[in-house]
């Protein structure tokens, strides 16, 4: 299993990055995304999009540093 970490500061960049990664790693599908609870990534539309492309979204809990492993 391979894990990549990307620091993203805007929703528009995230969508482009996600599409690029899915095209580049055809043999290695993205299965799960870990996000903080920033407003643009907690919307119903965003979750519906992730579900439609079979990506599980998990939101991290604030100040629980053991989740950063």
N, C-alpha and C positions, 0 to 999 in steps of 0.2 A: 504494500500500500504506500502510496506517495501522497504527501501533504504539501500544499503550496499556501503561502500566506501573502495576501495583497492588502495593502493599506489604501483605502479608497476614500476620497473626500467629497465626492459628488455622485448623485444618483445617475446622472446622464453618463458619466464615465463607467459606472458599474455595469450598466446595460451593455455598453460597447465591449467591455472587457469580458463579460459573460458570454456573449456571442462569439467573440474571438477565441476564447478558451475552448468552447464547445466545438468549434470548427477545427482548431489545431490539434486537439487531443481526441480524435474520433474513436480510438481504441480504448480510451480511458474516460468514461462518462463521469460528469460531475454528479455526485450522489447527495452531498450535504453541504450547506453553507452555514457558517456560524457568524452571526451578526450581533452588534450591540443594539440597544433599543432606540436607535435614532428614528425619528418620525417617518422619514421617507421610505425606510425599509420595514415598517410595521403595517403598511397599508394592506387592505384586503386585495386590491388589484395586484400588488406585488406578489402576495402569497398565491393568488390564483395563477399568475404567470409561472411561478416556480413549480406549482403542482402540474401545470399543463406540460412542462418539459421534464417532469419527474425528478425534481430536485427538492430535497427536504431542507427546510429552513429551521435553524435553531437559534433562539435569541439568548444571549448570555445575561446573567443576572449581575447587576451592578455591585461592585465591591466583593465579589466572590472570586478571588484570584486563582483558586484551584481549577477554574474552568479554562484558564489560559494555557493549559498544558497541551 
